[in-house]
Amino acid sequence: MMVSISRRLEDFEINKKLFLLINSKRHYCLDLFYRYFHYACKGYTVLPFFILIYFSYRHLLLPFCLAFILESLLVMFMKKLFKAPRPATLLGENRVHLMEPLHLNSFPSGDSAMAFLIATFFLPVVSYPYNFLLLIYAFLVAYGRIYSGSHFPLDVAVGGAIGALCATLAHSLF
């Protein structure tokens, strides 16, 4: 039962067509950029923000920890629950340009969730141009997950929503 649900979760035309549109339009500058930028999209990216909070916004340490833990648990739970296949598995490896090895299930995107958690959490805290840069960072991560062949647009959208909701919830509780 779960296999059929996870297969159908991402197996709809708009999701696949949008993925193929983004993933198939290659440019050497974007390839070079995302070859290295994907390192700025991982879970350990949060470490500098913990350090920033500890030294500059110590009163936000507890809400940030709550948002981080909630987002991480929710993403891990959903990945295990849905067991959604990666784009290369669903569409065939010859149709997908992969830029990095993939290990876990696809849905939702943990990297997008983390990027939008960081951006949403700090938006009310920092001023221009930092808040603008945080939004650019989050959207670059989201686009890059599709461009690199790692995630479908649905994975990225739900991951971004999870990150934004966890940050908003943590702010509202404190």
ZIWOQUI-V971356 format. One record per helix or strand of 3 or more residues. SS is the DSSP state (A for helix, B for strand). FROM is the first residue (numbers start at 1). TO is the last residue. If there is no record, write none. Layout:
ss/from/to
SS/FROM/TO
SS/FROM/TO
This chain:
ss/from/to
A/2/10
A/13/24
A/28/41
A/43/56
A/58/82
A/87/91
A/93/95
A/110/123
A/130/147
A/153/173
